[in-house]
Amino acid sequence: MPTKIHGNQIQLGTIPIAAISGDIGGGGGGGGSGSIFNGLVSPIGFQAMSEDPITSGVKSTHYVGTTGFIQGWSCYADVSGTCQISVEKLNSAGVSTSMIGTGVVPGLNNAVFASGSNFTGWSSTGVVLGDRIVLGVSNISGQIRDLTFNLLIRNI
């Protein structure tokens, strides 16, 4: 059965409070820990559901309507499993780059839930008006049939 994708999904209980309150910052696009930022936080993400285990591939594309930076992420599955999430940025000219670079890849490691706000090693956490963020699953194992992933973007 085909996977059902729902864009712009967010589960409020899955985001670190510090990410919403502005008590943390991102690597390449924001300040260090303890910084306070003004601005709105916008979640982007996907929820993939299927009767069969979820497969790898692109799950959602999101137009960025503001300038800002990625501040946090969360990932939730219906059962314990392992997956890695890919985060690509397409600029207004259509040039694609991996935002993760050599940094820690978001996802699950034999778990049902994980979240993070450390973007050390990411090639970029900054976004500008007109960018498109492409989210996908690059590796997945286990019997995950419902997978939700969210990025938090704080505008500046």
Biotite code that builds the C-alpha atoms (Angstrom):
import biotite.structure as struc

atoms = struc.array([
    struc.Atom([0.000, 0.000, 0.000], chain_id="A", res_id=1, res_name="MET", atom_name="CA", element="C"),
    struc.Atom([1.309, 3.490, -0.770], chain_id="A", res_id=2, res_name="PRO", atom_name="CA", element="C"),
    struc.Atom([2.591, 5.650, 2.045], chain_id="A", res_id=3, res_name="THR", atom_name="CA", element="C"),
    struc.Atom([0.358, 8.538, 3.105], chain_id="A", res_id=4, res_name="LYS", atom_name="CA", element="C"),
    struc.Atom([2.312, 11.731, 3.701], chain_id="A", res_id=5, res_name="ILE", atom_name="CA", element="C"),
    struc.Atom([0.950, 14.605, 5.742], chain_id="A", res_id=6, res_name="HIS", atom_name="CA", element="C"),
    struc.Atom([2.966, 17.847, 5.552], chain_id="A", res_id=7, res_name="GLY", atom_name="CA", element="C"),
    struc.Atom([3.365, 20.444, 8.286], chain_id="A", res_id=8, res_name="ASN", atom_name="CA", element="C"),
    struc.Atom([2.544, 18.025, 11.092], chain_id="A", res_id=9, res_name="GLN", atom_name="CA", element="C"),
    struc.Atom([3.711, 18.764, 14.613], chain_id="A", res_id=10, res_name="ILE", atom_name="CA", element="C"),
    struc.Atom([3.199, 16.899, 17.846], chain_id="A", res_id=11, res_name="GLN", atom_name="CA", element="C"),
    struc.Atom([3.462, 19.526, 20.563], chain_id="A", res_id=12, res_name="LEU", atom_name="CA", element="C"),
    struc.Atom([4.712, 17.135, 23.209], chain_id="A", res_id=13, res_name="GLY", atom_name="CA", element="C"),
    struc.Atom([7.745, 16.175, 21.106], chain_id="A", res_id=14, res_name="THR", atom_name="CA", element="C"),
    struc.Atom([9.633, 19.486, 20.936], chain_id="A", res_id=15, res_name="ILE", atom_name="CA", element="C"),
    struc.Atom([12.135, 20.472, 23.649], chain_id="A", res_id=16, res_name="PRO", atom_name="CA", element="C"),
    struc.Atom([10.687, 23.414, 25.601], chain_id="A", res_id=17, res_name="ILE", atom_name="CA", element="C"),
    struc.Atom([14.000, 25.271, 25.310], chain_id="A", res_id=18, res_name="ALA", atom_name="CA", element="C"),
    struc.Atom([13.675, 25.158, 21.509], chain_id="A", res_id=19, res_name="ALA", atom_name="CA", element="C"),
    struc.Atom([10.296, 26.904, 21.631], chain_id="A", res_id=20, res_name="ILE", atom_name="CA", element="C"),
    struc.Atom([11.195, 29.413, 24.341], chain_id="A", res_id=21, res_name="SER", atom_name="CA", element="C"),
    struc.Atom([14.349, 30.585, 22.539], chain_id="A", res_id=22, res_name="GLY", atom_name="CA", element="C"),
    struc.Atom([16.788, 29.441, 25.208], chain_id="A", res_id=23, res_name="ASP", atom_name="CA", element="C"),
    struc.Atom([18.951, 27.618, 22.669], chain_id="A", res_id=24, res_name="ILE", atom_name="CA", element="C"),
    struc.Atom([20.441, 28.463, 19.322], chain_id="A", res_id=25, res_name="GLY", atom_name="CA", element="C"),
    struc.Atom([21.508, 26.565, 16.234], chain_id="A", res_id=26, res_name="GLY", atom_name="CA", element="C"),
    struc.Atom([25.037, 26.013, 14.946], chain_id="A", res_id=27, res_name="GLY", atom_name="CA", element="C"),
    struc.Atom([25.626, 27.728, 11.604], chain_id="A", res_id=28, res_name="GLY", atom_name="CA", element="C"),
    struc.Atom([22.548, 29.923, 11.680], chain_id="A", res_id=29, res_name="GLY", atom_name="CA", element="C"),
    struc.Atom([22.141, 30.921, 15.297], chain_id="A", res_id=30, res_name="GLY", atom_name="CA", element="C"),
    struc.Atom([24.057, 31.613, 18.444], chain_id="A", res_id=31, res_name="GLY", atom_name="CA", element="C"),
    struc.Atom([25.386, 29.268, 21.051], chain_id="A", res_id=32, res_name="GLY", atom_name="CA", element="C"),
    struc.Atom([23.655, 27.728, 24.034], chain_id="A", res_id=33, res_name="SER", atom_name="CA", element="C"),
    struc.Atom([22.115, 30.245, 26.380], chain_id="A", res_id=34, res_name="GLY", atom_name="CA", element="C"),
    struc.Atom([21.310, 32.784, 23.675], chain_id="A", res_id=35, res_name="SER", atom_name="CA", element="C"),
    struc.Atom([17.892, 34.427, 23.594], chain_id="A", res_id=36, res_name="ILE", atom_name="CA", element="C"),
    struc.Atom([16.288, 35.071, 20.206], chain_id="A", res_id=37, res_name="PHE", atom_name="CA", element="C"),
    struc.Atom([13.201, 37.001, 19.278], chain_id="A", res_id=38, res_name="ASN", atom_name="CA", element="C"),
    struc.Atom([10.978, 35.856, 16.453], chain_id="A", res_id=39, res_name="GLY", atom_name="CA", element="C"),
    struc.Atom([8.385, 33.286, 15.658], chain_id="A", res_id=40, res_name="LEU", atom_name="CA", element="C"),
    struc.Atom([9.065, 29.554, 15.598], chain_id="A", res_id=41, res_name="VAL", atom_name="CA", element="C"),
    struc.Atom([7.588, 27.713, 12.620], chain_id="A", res_id=42, res_name="SER", atom_name="CA", element="C"),
    struc.Atom([7.471, 23.917, 12.495], chain_id="A", res_id=43, res_name="PRO", atom_name="CA", element="C"),
    struc.Atom([7.923, 22.082, 9.209], chain_id="A", res_id=44, res_name="ILE", atom_name="CA", element="C"),
    struc.Atom([7.908, 18.345, 8.848], chain_id="A", res_id=45, res_name="GLY", atom_name="CA", element="C"),
    struc.Atom([6.093, 15.263, 7.723], chain_id="A", res_id=46, res_name="PHE", atom_name="CA", element="C"),
    struc.Atom([4.086, 12.337, 8.970], chain_id="A", res_id=47, res_name="GLN", atom_name="CA", element="C"),
    struc.Atom([4.409, 9.190, 6.885], chain_id="A", res_id=48, res_name="ALA", atom_name="CA", element="C"),
    struc.Atom([1.905, 6.388, 7.527], chain_id="A", res_id=49, res_name="MET", atom_name="CA", element="C"),
    struc.Atom([1.595, 3.055, 5.743], chain_id="A", res_id=50, res_name="SER", atom_name="CA", element="C"),
    struc.Atom([0.183, -0.431, 6.207], chain_id="A", res_id=51, res_name="GLU", atom_name="CA", element="C"),
    struc.Atom([3.647, -1.681, 5.218], chain_id="A", res_id=52, res_name="ASP", atom_name="CA", element="C"),
    struc.Atom([6.909, -0.533, 6.834], chain_id="A", res_id=53, res_name="PRO", atom_name="CA", element="C"),
    struc.Atom([7.967, 2.982, 5.766], chain_id="A", res_id=54, res_name="ILE", atom_name="CA", element="C"),
    struc.Atom([10.602, 3.071, 3.021], chain_id="A", res_id=55, res_name="THR", atom_name="CA", element="C"),
    struc.Atom([13.395, 5.532, 2.344], chain_id="A", res_id=56, res_name="SER", atom_name="CA", element="C"),
    struc.Atom([12.968, 8.491, 0.004], chain_id="A", res_id=57, res_name="GLY", atom_name="CA", element="C"),
    struc.Atom([11.730, 12.084, -0.071], chain_id="A", res_id=58, res_name="VAL", atom_name="CA", element="C"),
    struc.Atom([8.746, 12.634, 2.230], chain_id="A", res_id=59, res_name="LYS", atom_name="CA", element="C"),
    struc.Atom([8.032, 16.394, 1.986], chain_id="A", res_id=60, res_name="SER", atom_name="CA", element="C"),
    struc.Atom([9.141, 19.705, 0.501], chain_id="A", res_id=61, res_name="THR", atom_name="CA", element="C"),
    struc.Atom([8.522, 23.021, 2.277], chain_id="A", res_id=62, res_name="HIS", atom_name="CA", element="C"),
    struc.Atom([8.787, 26.580, 0.979], chain_id="A", res_id=63, res_name="TYR", atom_name="CA", element="C"),
    struc.Atom([10.535, 28.869, 3.467], chain_id="A", res_id=64, res_name="VAL", atom_name="CA", element="C"),
    struc.Atom([8.569, 32.092, 3.824], chain_id="A", res_id=65, res_name="GLY", atom_name="CA", element="C"),
    struc.Atom([11.025, 33.921, 6.077], chain_id="A", res_id=66, res_name="THR", atom_name="CA", element="C"),
    struc.Atom([14.703, 34.316, 6.911], chain_id="A", res_id=67, res_name="THR", atom_name="CA", element="C"),
    struc.Atom([15.852, 32.387, 9.957], chain_id="A", res_id=68, res_name="GLY", atom_name="CA", element="C"),
    struc.Atom([17.595, 29.264, 11.200], chain_id="A", res_id=69, res_name="PHE", atom_name="CA", element="C"),
    struc.Atom([16.825, 25.713, 12.276], chain_id="A", res_id=70, res_name="ILE", atom_name="CA", element="C"),
    struc.Atom([16.622, 25.567, 16.036], chain_id="A", res_id=71, res_name="GLN", atom_name="CA", element="C"),
    struc.Atom([15.510, 22.046, 16.935], chain_id="A", res_id=72, res_name="GLY", atom_name="CA", element="C"),
    struc.Atom([14.128, 18.754, 15.639], chain_id="A", res_id=73, res_name="TRP", atom_name="CA", element="C"),
    struc.Atom([12.065, 15.808, 16.840], chain_id="A", res_id=74, res_name="SER", atom_name="CA", element="C"),
    struc.Atom([11.335, 12.358, 15.471], chain_id="A", res_id=75, res_name="CYS", atom_name="CA", element="C"),
    struc.Atom([8.641, 9.913, 16.613], chain_id="A", res_id=76, res_name="TYR", atom_name="CA", element="C"),
    struc.Atom([7.690, 6.427, 15.424], chain_id="A", res_id=77, res_name="ALA", atom_name="CA", element="C"),
    struc.Atom([4.901, 4.040, 16.318], chain_id="A", res_id=78, res_name="ASP", atom_name="CA", element="C"),
    struc.Atom([7.407, 1.279, 17.240], chain_id="A", res_id=79, res_name="VAL", atom_name="CA", element="C"),
    struc.Atom([11.072, 1.188, 18.174], chain_id="A", res_id=80, res_name="SER", atom_name="CA", element="C"),
    struc.Atom([13.303, 1.320, 15.133], chain_id="A", res_id=81, res_name="GLY", atom_name="CA", element="C"),
    struc.Atom([16.202, 3.050, 13.457], chain_id="A", res_id=82, res_name="THR", atom_name="CA", element="C"),
    struc.Atom([16.036, 5.749, 10.784], chain_id="A", res_id=83, res_name="CYS", atom_name="CA", element="C"),
    struc.Atom([18.036, 8.681, 9.510], chain_id="A", res_id=84, res_name="GLN", atom_name="CA", element="C"),
    struc.Atom([16.451, 11.856, 8.191], chain_id="A", res_id=85, res_name="ILE", atom_name="CA", element="C"),
    struc.Atom([17.911, 13.800, 5.272], chain_id="A", res_id=86, res_name="SER", atom_name="CA", element="C"),
    struc.Atom([17.605, 17.591, 5.203], chain_id="A", res_id=87, res_name="VAL", atom_name="CA", element="C"),
    struc.Atom([18.338, 19.219, 1.840], chain_id="A", res_id=88, res_name="GLU", atom_name="CA", element="C"),
    struc.Atom([18.055, 22.898, 0.959], chain_id="A", res_id=89, res_name="LYS", atom_name="CA", element="C"),
    struc.Atom([17.103, 24.097, -2.521], chain_id="A", res_id=90, res_name="LEU", atom_name="CA", element="C"),
    struc.Atom([17.843, 27.780, -3.008], chain_id="A", res_id=91, res_name="ASN", atom_name="CA", element="C"),
    struc.Atom([15.781, 30.039, -5.276], chain_id="A", res_id=92, res_name="SER", atom_name="CA", element="C"),
    struc.Atom([18.035, 29.061, -8.215], chain_id="A", res_id=93, res_name="ALA", atom_name="CA", element="C"),
    struc.Atom([17.278, 25.348, -7.634], chain_id="A", res_id=94, res_name="GLY", atom_name="CA", element="C"),
    struc.Atom([20.750, 24.435, -6.306], chain_id="A", res_id=95, res_name="VAL", atom_name="CA", element="C"),
    struc.Atom([20.517, 21.595, -3.755], chain_id="A", res_id=96, res_name="SER", atom_name="CA", element="C"),
    struc.Atom([22.832, 21.195, -0.757], chain_id="A", res_id=97, res_name="THR", atom_name="CA", element="C"),
    struc.Atom([22.741, 18.918, 2.278], chain_id="A", res_id=98, res_name="SER", atom_name="CA", element="C"),
    struc.Atom([22.269, 21.001, 5.404], chain_id="A", res_id=99, res_name="MET", atom_name="CA", element="C"),
    struc.Atom([23.610, 18.217, 7.633], chain_id="A", res_id=100, res_name="ILE", atom_name="CA", element="C"),
    struc.Atom([27.138, 18.090, 6.166], chain_id="A", res_id=101, res_name="GLY", atom_name="CA", element="C"),
    struc.Atom([29.343, 16.112, 8.554], chain_id="A", res_id=102, res_name="THR", atom_name="CA", element="C"),
    struc.Atom([27.068, 16.796, 11.541], chain_id="A", res_id=103, res_name="GLY", atom_name="CA", element="C"),
    struc.Atom([24.952, 14.424, 13.575], chain_id="A", res_id=104, res_name="VAL", atom_name="CA", element="C"),
    struc.Atom([22.091, 13.127, 11.443], chain_id="A", res_id=105, res_name="VAL", atom_name="CA", element="C"),
    struc.Atom([18.649, 13.485, 13.052], chain_id="A", res_id=106, res_name="PRO", atom_name="CA", element="C"),
    struc.Atom([16.591, 10.349, 13.482], chain_id="A", res_id=107, res_name="GLY", atom_name="CA", element="C"),
    struc.Atom([16.012, 7.328, 15.683], chain_id="A", res_id=108, res_name="LEU", atom_name="CA", element="C"),
    struc.Atom([18.495, 4.752, 16.967], chain_id="A", res_id=109, res_name="ASN", atom_name="CA", element="C"),
    struc.Atom([16.527, 1.733, 18.213], chain_id="A", res_id=110, res_name="ASN", atom_name="CA", element="C"),
    struc.Atom([14.034, 4.124, 19.780], chain_id="A", res_id=111, res_name="ALA", atom_name="CA", element="C"),
    struc.Atom([10.480, 5.447, 19.498], chain_id="A", res_id=112, res_name="VAL", atom_name="CA", element="C"),
    struc.Atom([11.373, 9.119, 20.120], chain_id="A", res_id=113, res_name="PHE", atom_name="CA", element="C"),
    struc.Atom([14.396, 11.386, 19.764], chain_id="A", res_id=114, res_name="ALA", atom_name="CA", element="C"),
    struc.Atom([14.933, 15.152, 19.604], chain_id="A", res_id=115, res_name="SER", atom_name="CA", element="C"),
    struc.Atom([17.869, 17.479, 19.421], chain_id="A", res_id=116, res_name="GLY", atom_name="CA", element="C"),
    struc.Atom([19.155, 21.013, 19.221], chain_id="A", res_id=117, res_name="SER", atom_name="CA", element="C"),
    struc.Atom([22.893, 20.485, 18.663], chain_id="A", res_id=118, res_name="ASN", atom_name="CA", element="C"),
    struc.Atom([23.783, 21.290, 15.047], chain_id="A", res_id=119, res_name="PHE", atom_name="CA", element="C"),
    struc.Atom([27.569, 21.125, 15.387], chain_id="A", res_id=120, res_name="THR", atom_name="CA", element="C"),
    struc.Atom([29.058, 19.969, 12.105], chain_id="A", res_id=121, res_name="GLY", atom_name="CA", element="C"),
    struc.Atom([26.022, 20.905, 10.014], chain_id="A", res_id=122, res_name="TRP", atom_name="CA", element="C"),
    struc.Atom([27.018, 22.773, 6.874], chain_id="A", res_id=123, res_name="SER", atom_name="CA", element="C"),
    struc.Atom([24.171, 25.234, 7.461], chain_id="A", res_id=124, res_name="SER", atom_name="CA", element="C"),
    struc.Atom([21.190, 25.876, 9.689], chain_id="A", res_id=125, res_name="THR", atom_name="CA", element="C"),
    struc.Atom([20.310, 29.182, 8.047], chain_id="A", res_id=126, res_name="GLY", atom_name="CA", element="C"),
    struc.Atom([17.406, 29.653, 5.626], chain_id="A", res_id=127, res_name="VAL", atom_name="CA", element="C"),
    struc.Atom([16.263, 32.636, 3.586], chain_id="A", res_id=128, res_name="VAL", atom_name="CA", element="C"),
    struc.Atom([13.016, 33.611, 1.940], chain_id="A", res_id=129, res_name="LEU", atom_name="CA", element="C"),
    struc.Atom([12.583, 31.473, -1.175], chain_id="A", res_id=130, res_name="GLY", atom_name="CA", element="C"),
    struc.Atom([14.544, 28.423, -0.006], chain_id="A", res_id=131, res_name="ASP", atom_name="CA", element="C"),
    struc.Atom([12.840, 25.047, -0.116], chain_id="A", res_id=132, res_name="ARG", atom_name="CA", element="C"),
    struc.Atom([13.601, 22.406, 2.515], chain_id="A", res_id=133, res_name="ILE", atom_name="CA", element="C"),
    struc.Atom([13.356, 18.810, 1.295], chain_id="A", res_id=134, res_name="VAL", atom_name="CA", element="C"),
    struc.Atom([12.947, 16.225, 4.058], chain_id="A", res_id=135, res_name="LEU", atom_name="CA", element="C"),
    struc.Atom([13.415, 12.524, 3.509], chain_id="A", res_id=136, res_name="GLY", atom_name="CA", element="C"),
    struc.Atom([14.263, 9.215, 5.096], chain_id="A", res_id=137, res_name="VAL", atom_name="CA", element="C"),
    struc.Atom([17.732, 8.049, 4.062], chain_id="A", res_id=138, res_name="SER", atom_name="CA", element="C"),
    struc.Atom([17.983, 4.823, 6.066], chain_id="A", res_id=139, res_name="ASN", atom_name="CA", element="C"),
    struc.Atom([15.303, 2.931, 7.941], chain_id="A", res_id=140, res_name="ILE", atom_name="CA", element="C"),
    struc.Atom([15.047, -0.458, 9.633], chain_id="A", res_id=141, res_name="SER", atom_name="CA", element="C"),
    struc.Atom([12.437, -2.118, 11.773], chain_id="A", res_id=142, res_name="GLY", atom_name="CA", element="C"),
    struc.Atom([8.696, -2.277, 11.339], chain_id="A", res_id=143, res_name="GLN", atom_name="CA", element="C"),
    struc.Atom([7.991, 1.475, 11.509], chain_id="A", res_id=144, res_name="ILE", atom_name="CA", element="C"),
    struc.Atom([4.613, 2.192, 9.904], chain_id="A", res_id=145, res_name="ARG", atom_name="CA", element="C"),
    struc.Atom([4.009, 5.692, 11.297], chain_id="A", res_id=146, res_name="ASP", atom_name="CA", element="C"),
    struc.Atom([6.898, 8.166, 11.342], chain_id="A", res_id=147, res_name="LEU", atom_name="CA", element="C"),
    struc.Atom([6.696, 11.850, 12.262], chain_id="A", res_id=148, res_name="THR", atom_name="CA", element="C"),
    struc.Atom([9.576, 14.301, 11.868], chain_id="A", res_id=149, res_name="PHE", atom_name="CA", element="C"),
    struc.Atom([9.622, 18.032, 12.619], chain_id="A", res_id=150, res_name="ASN", atom_name="CA", element="C"),
    struc.Atom([12.143, 20.843, 12.270], chain_id="A", res_id=151, res_name="LEU", atom_name="CA", element="C"),
    struc.Atom([11.688, 24.113, 14.134], chain_id="A", res_id=152, res_name="LEU", atom_name="CA", element="C"),
    struc.Atom([12.678, 27.235, 12.226], chain_id="A", res_id=153, res_name="ILE", atom_name="CA", element="C"),
    struc.Atom([13.015, 30.521, 14.127], chain_id="A", res_id=154, res_name="ARG", atom_name="CA", element="C"),
    struc.Atom([12.673, 33.617, 11.989], chain_id="A", res_id=155, res_name="ASN", atom_name="CA", element="C"),
    struc.Atom([14.981, 36.602, 12.469], chain_id="A", res_id=156, res_name="ILE", atom_name="CA", element="C"),
])
